[in-house]
Amino acid sequence: MQNQPAMQGHVAVLDDDPNVRDALRSCLEAGGYRVSEASDSKQLQKLLAGSKIDLVTLDLGLQGEDGLAIAREIRAASAVPIIMITGRSDLIDRVVGLELGADDYISKPFHVREVLARVRSVLRRTEGVAAKESGKVARYQFRDWTLDCNCRELKAARGGSTLLTDGEFNLLVAFLRNAKRTLSRDELLNLLKGQEWNANDRLIDNQVGRLKRKMFELNGDSEVIKNVRGIGYVLAADVVAHKVS
């Protein structure tokens, strides 16, 4: 009897085409992943509410539904990694999706093996960063903020918290490790090398902007991360790192 691969994680596949769902299920299960299928956003929300989902693949071209709106709803409630599946010409949707907090995208037509490779890459990146941080630093404190490294939750001193996406968490940790030092975009790219799906200047700017918006919405303060004109960015605060005991 052939050995079955060890379970690697639980993937939710949202697509309204049953043939695509079947293809993705077969490939991902062969790679050792548990797969749950959803044909619309309501089914996906039930999955997210009732199961531990490690990653979502989201087709943006659903009939009668706005895939970007679904991505926005997922990200408002959870930091679960999202891989968008888009039409080859949907550049604007890909950019907006990444700005909303998606972790990667795949263009149609695609090979199912590409999906498997990208799922592995995103989960490896997410789990690797979390393991690395939790093994060294339990939390960072800076100004009126606390970053919990175990659950990637950013908390404001006056109350309220927000979950950070993989990219936002990696970026903030890079700033916290280099507090009060101006970092150029090139330096940030180097610090994030191997962690981002396709790091570039625009992605850095988008992630900084998204992180600052989350901080402003929570605490009315986004200026702890400052734009240094013509150079890059700086986290202008003292930082205390609390090690795991």
C-alpha positions in Angstrom: 0.0 0.0 0.0 1.4 3.4 -1.0 2.2 5.7 1.9 0.0 8.8 2.1 1.7 12.2 2.4 1.6 13.8 5.9 -1.0 16.5 6.2 0.6 19.9 5.6 -2.4 22.2 6.3 -6.0 23.0 5.5 -6.7 24.9 2.3 -10.1 26.4 1.4 -10.7 26.6 -2.4 -13.3 29.2 -3.5 -14.3 28.9 -7.1 -17.7 28.6 -8.8 -16.4 26.2 -11.5 -16.6 22.6 -10.2 -14.0 21.4 -12.7 -11.5 23.9 -11.3 -12.3 23.0 -7.8 -11.8 19.3 -8.6 -8.5 19.9 -10.2 -7.2 22.0 -7.3 -8.5 19.5 -4.8 -6.7 16.6 -6.5 -3.4 18.4 -6.8 -3.4 19.8 -3.3 -4.5 16.6 -1.7 -1.7 14.8 -3.6 0.6 17.3 -2.0 -0.6 16.4 1.5 -3.1 19.2 2.1 -6.6 18.9 3.5 -9.0 20.7 1.1 -12.4 22.2 1.7 -14.4 23.6 -1.3 -16.7 26.6 -1.5 -18.6 27.7 -4.6 -19.6 31.1 -3.2 -18.7 33.6 -0.4 -21.4 32.3 2.0 -19.9 28.8 1.9 -16.4 30.2 2.4 -17.5 32.2 5.5 -19.0 29.0 7.0 -15.7 27.2 6.4 -13.7 30.1 8.0 -16.1 30.2 11.0 -16.2 26.5 11.6 -12.7 25.2 10.8 -9.1 26.1 11.2 -8.2 27.2 7.6 -4.5 27.8 6.9 -4.8 29.3 3.5 -7.5 30.4 1.0 -7.4 30.3 -2.8 -9.8 32.9 -4.1 -11.0 33.2 -7.7 -11.7 36.9 -8.3 -13.8 36.1 -11.4 -16.8 34.7 -9.6 -20.2 35.0 -11.3 -22.4 37.5 -9.5 -19.9 38.3 -6.7 -17.1 40.8 -6.3 -13.9 38.8 -5.6 -12.1 41.9 -4.3 -14.9 42.6 -1.8 -14.6 39.0 -0.6 -10.9 39.5 -0.1 -11.6 42.7 1.8 -14.1 40.9 4.1 -11.6 38.0 4.8 -8.8 40.4 5.6 -10.9 42.5 7.9 -11.6 39.5 10.1 -8.5 37.3 9.7 -4.8 37.2 8.7 -5.3 33.9 6.9 -3.0 33.9 3.8 -4.9 34.5 0.5 -3.8 33.5 -2.9 -5.9 35.2 -5.6 -6.6 33.5 -9.0 -7.1 36.1 -11.7 -7.5 36.5 -15.5 -4.2 37.1 -17.2 -5.2 40.7 -18.2 -6.6 41.7 -14.8 -3.6 43.8 -13.7 -5.7 46.4 -11.8 -7.5 43.6 -9.9 -4.1 42.1 -9.0 -2.7 45.4 -7.7 -5.9 46.2 -5.7 -6.0 42.7 -4.3 -2.4 42.9 -3.1 -3.1 46.3 -1.6 -6.0 44.7 0.3 -3.6 42.2 1.8 -3.5 39.2 -0.5 -0.3 37.3 -0.2 0.2 36.1 -3.8 -1.7 35.7 -7.1 -1.8 33.2 -9.9 -2.9 34.2 -13.5 -5.2 32.0 -15.6 -4.6 29.8 -17.4 -2.5 28.1 -14.8 -1.0 24.7 -14.2 -2.2 23.0 -11.0 1.4 22.3 -10.0 2.0 26.1 -10.0 -0.8 26.4 -7.4 0.7 23.7 -5.3 4.1 25.4 -5.4 2.7 28.8 -4.5 0.6 27.3 -1.6 3.7 25.7 -0.2 5.7 28.9 -0.6 3.2 31.1 1.1 2.6 28.7 4.0 6.3 28.1 4.4 6.9 31.8 4.6 4.1 32.4 7.0 5.0 29.5 9.3 8.7 30.2 9.1 8.4 33.8 10.2 6.0 33.0 13.0 8.3 30.2 14.3 11.4 32.4 14.0 9.8 35.2 15.9 8.1 33.1 18.6 11.3 31.3 19.3 13.1 34.6 20.1 10.8 37.5 20.8 7.3 37.1 22.3 6.3 40.7 21.7 7.6 44.2 20.9 6.5 47.3 22.6 7.0 50.8 21.0 5.3 54.1 21.9 1.6 53.2 22.4 1.8 49.9 20.6 2.4 46.2 21.3 3.1 43.6 18.6 2.3 40.0 19.6 4.6 37.9 17.5 2.8 34.6 18.1 -0.5 35.7 16.6 0.8 38.7 14.5 -1.6 41.0 16.4 -0.9 44.7 16.8 -2.5 46.2 19.9 -3.1 49.9 20.7 -2.6 51.0 24.3 -6.0 52.7 24.5 -7.7 49.5 23.3 -8.4 47.8 20.1 -6.2 45.5 18.0 -5.8 44.4 14.4 -4.4 41.2 12.8 -1.5 41.8 10.4 -1.0 40.0 7.1 2.2 38.2 6.4 3.7 41.1 4.5 2.6 43.7 7.1 4.1 41.6 9.9 7.4 41.1 8.2 7.7 44.7 7.3 6.9 46.0 10.8 9.4 43.5 12.4 12.0 44.8 10.0 11.3 48.4 11.2 11.3 47.3 14.9 14.7 45.6 14.5 16.1 48.7 13.0 14.3 51.4 15.1 15.3 55.0 14.6 17.4 54.1 11.6 16.3 55.4 8.2 15.9 52.4 5.8 15.9 52.9 2.1 13.6 50.9 -0.1 16.5 48.8 -1.2 17.5 48.1 2.4 13.9 47.0 3.1 13.9 44.8 0.1 17.1 43.1 1.3 15.6 42.7 4.8 12.5 41.1 3.3 14.3 39.0 0.8 13.0 35.5 0.6 9.8 36.5 2.6 7.9 38.4 -0.1 6.3 36.8 -3.1 7.7 39.5 -5.5 9.2 42.3 -3.5 9.6 45.7 -5.3 9.5 49.4 -4.5 5.7 49.7 -5.1 4.9 46.7 -2.9 7.0 48.3 -0.1 5.2 51.6 -0.4 1.8 49.8 -0.6 2.5 47.8 2.5 3.8 50.8 4.5 0.7 52.7 3.5 -1.6 49.9 4.5 0.2 49.4 7.8 0.0 53.1 8.6 -3.7 53.2 7.7 -4.4 50.3 10.2 -2.5 52.2 12.9 -4.4 55.4 12.2 -7.8 53.6 12.3 -6.9 52.1 15.7 -5.1 54.9 17.5 -5.2 58.0 15.4 -1.4 57.7 15.2 0.4 56.5 12.0 3.4 58.8 12.3 5.5 56.4 14.3 6.6 55.3 10.8 7.8 58.3 9.0 8.5 58.9 5.3 12.0 60.3 4.8 11.7 62.1 1.6 14.0 60.9 -1.2 15.4 58.1 1.0 12.8 55.7 2.5 11.2 55.2 5.9 12.1 55.2 9.6 10.3 53.9 12.7 10.7 56.8 15.1 10.3 55.2 18.5 12.1 53.4 21.3 11.5 49.7 21.1 11.5 47.1 23.9 11.7 43.4 22.8 10.4 40.9 25.3 12.1 37.6 24.8 10.3 34.2 25.2 11.0 33.1 28.8 
